[in-house]
Amino acid sequence: MKYIMIVAVLALFGLAACGREAPETTSEGGAAEAVASSEGLPSFESKGVITSLEGQILTLDHEGASAAGLKPGRDGFRVYADVLAEAPITPGSRVSFAFKKTPQGLEIAELGARP
């Protein structure tokens, strides 16, 4: 009986050892990427209309900002909760905003309603 138990345990260890040889390393889903601070970056101002807000991406139809090299059009801007706390975020709202160009893309620094 002990012989059968030992063979069964060895078979289970053998099956457990089969499979992937190296763990997969992906940046999808699991670990969050570190984001560099945008505190020292210059801020640019523009006006626009909110199109949508999906997660952290606020889509705006905007007038552009020549100083930043941003042409008028529709762009997605990363936005954080502290900026959204007192701002209108319904589609169709007219807003004035300040943004920064970061290595990860455009980021809203200030957002406010306008008439």
N, C-alpha and C positions, 0 to 999 in steps of 0.2 A: 504494500500500500504506500509506503514511504517513497518507493521508487517512482510510482506513477505521479505522486504529488511533486516530486523534484523535477520530473520531466515536464509536467504541466507548467510549473513556475518558470523553468528555463525557456519553454516555448513562448510564454507571455513576454518575458524580457526580450527575447529575440524579435518578436513582432513589434514591441515598443521601440526597439532600436531602428527598425526599418522606417523609412519616410524621408523627410527633408533632411538634407545633410547640413545646411546652414539656415539660420533663421532669416526670414524675409525682412528687409528693411525698407519700409515705405513711409512717406510723409503724409499719406492720405489718412484721414480720419483720426488716428490715435493721438499722436503727439502734436501739440500746438507749436507753431514756429515763433521764435522770438522776433519781436518787432522793434526796430530801432526807434528811439524817441524823435519826434518831429519838432521839439521845442525850439531848436536853434534855426530852423528853416524859415525862409522868408514867406510872408503871407500875401496873397493876391486877392483882390475883391472883384465881385461881379454880381449880376442880377439874373434871375431866372424863374422858372415855373417848375414845381415838383411834378414829376411824371409818376414815379413809384418808389416804394421803399421795400426792399426784400432783404431781410437779415440786416447786415451792416452796409449794404449798398444802396445809396440814395441816388436815383436817376433824375437828372435835371436837364431841361431844355434851357440853355443859358446864352448870355450875350458874349461870352468869351472874355479873355483877358490878354491883351497884346503883350503886356510886360512878362507874362508867364509863357507866352507862345501858345496859348490855348485859343483855338478858333471857335467862333460861335457854333452851337450845335447841341447834340444830346450826348451826355457822358455820365458814367457811373462814378460816384465818389464814395469812398469809405467814410462812414460816419459812426461816431461813438455815442453812447447814451447821455453823457454829460452835455453834449451839444444839442441833442434832441429834446432834452428835458423841458425847455421853455419855447420850443420852435413849433410852428405849424408843420405838420407832416402829411396832411391829406393831399392826394393828387389834385392838381389844379391850383394849389396855393402859390401865390406870388411871393418870392423871397429874395432877400439880398443875402449874400454869403461871402465868407472869406475862406480860401482854401490854400493848401500847401501841396507842393509836388514832392512826394516821398519816393524812395526806391520801390515801394510796393504799389505805387500809383497815386492818384489824386485823393486828398483827404480833406474833409470839411473841418475848418477850425472854428467858424462862427456861422450861425444861421439865425435869421430873423425875418419876421413878416414885413411886407411892404404893401402900400396901398395899390 
